[in-house]
Amino acid sequence: MEFLRRWWKLIALLILLAFPWVYREPYYHSLGFFVLLYAMMATSWNIMGGYTGYKSLGHSAFYGLGAYLVAIAANKLGWNPLISAPFLAIIVALVAVLLGWIMLRTSGSAFVIATIAMLLIFRITALNLREITKGAPGLSQPLPPWSPEFSRMPFYYYILFWLIVALFVSWYIRRSRFGLGLVAMRDDEGKAEMVGVNTTLYKILAFGVSAYFVALGGGVWSYFTSHISPIYAFDILVGVDMILMTMLGGLGTLWGPVLGAFILVPARDLILFKFGSTSIYLAITGGLMMLVIIFMPKGFLTTITDWVENRHAPRAAHQGARSMADIYDSSSEKKQGEDESSHE
Amino acid sequence: MNEMLRIACVSRRFGGIQAVRDCNISVQSGSITGLIGPNGSGKTTLFNLITGVYSPDEGEILFEGKTITNLPPSRICHGGLSRTFQITRLFWEMTALENMIVPIRQVGFRSLLGPDMFRNEIDRAMGLLERVGLTHLKDEPARKLSFGQQKLLEFAAILMADPKMVMLDEPAGGVNPTMIRFIMDLIRDLNKEGVTFLVVEHNMGVVMELCDHVIVLDQGTKLAEGSPEMIQTNPAVLDAYLGT
């Protein structure tokens, strides 16, 4: 048990690295790709929606924007999508900062509505800007150069790499003063502003960062499917999925969004496989979500850790506080050590 | 003595209610100034105007000779002006220690992203927690603290921003006599260390004992000011409190 606790991240990584070689059918590579893609995007969404509490329903706008930028750059300029996507996603993040500057004047449900409106604007623009987007029929782009037999595998490893980056960014933000300010805003934004947190700046920055990985995901997806159209690129369900996964796993936690993606993406595939390609999966995910919100409002991860900690200790320690207490203890130990050495 | 805060001809209206009307107030640097007045006389509105929660309709607010009118609250806090709330406001899901770490005076991008900044801040926070006797509760979520402890925590936390001036909204409201004594001693000690105070308080015993200057508000404007003794015997003040 102790071994697992210490090494589970490495073990999980090894399993993920080995997965495509154990399950060799392209279907599994494709499924694995989508699990990792959504894990990355949910992690990204969580930086804004989880830490700060501003729940955007329009993150698909950045997904679609990333997808179109990458596809257009590949067609018109011949840029390799896997190389260009991380850079073009920066542009999308800057767009998000600009839009955030406008939209983040609202809060609560007004913000949610504003993000949906933003998504619809992008969608309608993509449908009508035919010179650039080719309208409703959509854009095609060249297939990857590698052999079709392995066609999914490079995507899988590529997105695995970016999932790790996204998790690192999410972890780093949560541990920084910036992250502390974001979480403080979730508790009481007015108070946070009053004690010196520049809430406007924090919100806009968090919005930009959370758009980045979603845009990157959109870019990679556009290469993966090789054909994109506004209906699928600017699909509100993509954003809704990120939210469902985050809430299922644990809103505002580091691993919650990943856990949610690992449960929800395969589950949805299973439902599609069992019931065929109808909208029934929407009803089932919706029903599941209601159950989770009623019985586990904090998500799987928080509920389980609370349960474990309550069994071991009478009071549940706060996750962030524990890490801060660790820092304090280690710094005071270090200081004592320095004092002792100076005496010698 | 220098002037720390100056409120010049400030007015603010909410719909049909003139909450603050042509108000002129000055707080001397290094003083403990009391702000009293009957309910609805505009004390809390004035606090909100000074800290940037509301913008004044007319007039100007100067802090250390510079205008802070229409600045966002975070900038005003960075300038060295902090406040507490009548109804204690904390980050309820955060621990006592985390509540201490959030307030800051100034921040650049480096310290924004650097968790290493935490070390000396945690040392400072622990020092302040010890001063208010909350060290043992550092890992408890703020919502689990008792009412008095929450008040102390809010007070201690704003000191983390290293303010030049602190505005307290009813520091003695609803706390037991021992705690009132403790808070008064704390205010006096901090004042000796150079912090200026503006205190709204309904407990007249506290005001008379603590403050060296008292300002009386009535119907959104200054009614009288002077030493506590002078205020106590001012007929206009007695009139405003007791009604006609």
Boltz contact constraints between the chains, C-beta under 6 A:
constraints:
  - contact:
      token1: [A, 175]
      token2: [B, 115]
      max_distance: 6.0
  - contact:
      token1: [A, 176]
      token2: [B, 113]
      max_distance: 6.0
  - contact:
      token1: [A, 176]
      token2: [B, 115]
      max_distance: 6.0
  - contact:
      token1: [A, 177]
      token2: [B, 112]
      max_distance: 6.0
  - contact:
      token1: [A, 178]
      token2: [B, 112]
      max_distance: 6.0
  - contact:
      token1: [A, 178]
      token2: [B, 113]
      max_distance: 6.0
  - contact:
      token1: [A, 180]
      token2: [B, 102]
      max_distance: 6.0
  - contact:
      token1: [A, 184]
      token2: [B, 91]
      max_distance: 6.0
  - contact:
      token1: [A, 184]
      token2: [B, 102]
      max_distance: 6.0
  - contact:
      token1: [A, 187]
      token2: [B, 91]
      max_distance: 6.0
  - contact:
      token1: [A, 187]
      token2: [B, 92]
      max_distance: 6.0
  - contact:
      token1: [A, 187]
      token2: [B, 93]
      max_distance: 6.0
  - contact:
      token1: [A, 188]
      token2: [B, 89]
      max_distance: 6.0
  - contact:
      token1: [A, 188]
      token2: [B, 91]
      max_distance: 6.0
  - contact:
      token1: [A, 191]
      token2: [B, 89]
      max_distance: 6.0
  - contact:
      token1: [A, 193]
      token2: [B, 73]
      max_distance: 6.0
  - contact:
      token1: [A, 193]
      token2: [B, 74]
      max_distance: 6.0
  - contact:
      token1: [A, 194]
      token2: [B, 73]
      max_distance: 6.0
  - contact:
      token1: [A, 195]
      token2: [B, 77]
      max_distance: 6.0
  - contact:
      token1: [A, 195]
      token2: [B, 102]
      max_distance: 6.0
  - contact:
      token1: [A, 195]
      token2: [B, 103]
      max_distance: 6.0
  - contact:
      token1: [A, 196]
      token2: [B, 74]
      max_distance: 6.0
  - contact:
      token1: [A, 196]
      token2: [B, 77]
      max_distance: 6.0
  - contact:
      token1: [A, 196]
      token2: [B, 78]
      max_distance: 6.0
  - contact:
      token1: [A, 196]
      token2: [B, 103]
      max_distance: 6.0
  - contact:
      token1: [A, 196]
      token2: [B, 104]
      max_distance: 6.0
  - contact:
      token1: [A, 196]
      token2: [B, 161]
      max_distance: 6.0
  - contact:
      token1: [A, 197]
      token2: [B, 74]
      max_distance: 6.0
  - contact:
      token1: [A, 198]
      token2: [B, 74]
      max_distance: 6.0
  - contact:
      token1: [A, 318]
      token2: [B, 95]
      max_distance: 6.0
  - contact:
      token1: [A, 318]
      token2: [B, 141]
      max_distance: 6.0
  - contact:
      token1: [A, 321]
      token2: [B, 95]
      max_distance: 6.0
  - contact:
      token1: [A, 321]
      token2: [B, 98]
      max_distance: 6.0
  - contact:
      token1: [A, 321]
      token2: [B, 139]
      max_distance: 6.0
  - contact:
      token1: [A, 324]
      token2: [B, 97]
      max_distance: 6.0
  - contact:
      token1: [A, 325]
      token2: [B, 139]
      max_distance: 6.0
  - contact:
      token1: [A, 327]
      token2: [B, 118]
      max_distance: 6.0
  - contact:
      token1: [A, 328]
      token2: [B, 122]
      max_distance: 6.0
  - contact:
      token1: [A, 331]
      token2: [B, 119]
      max_distance: 6.0
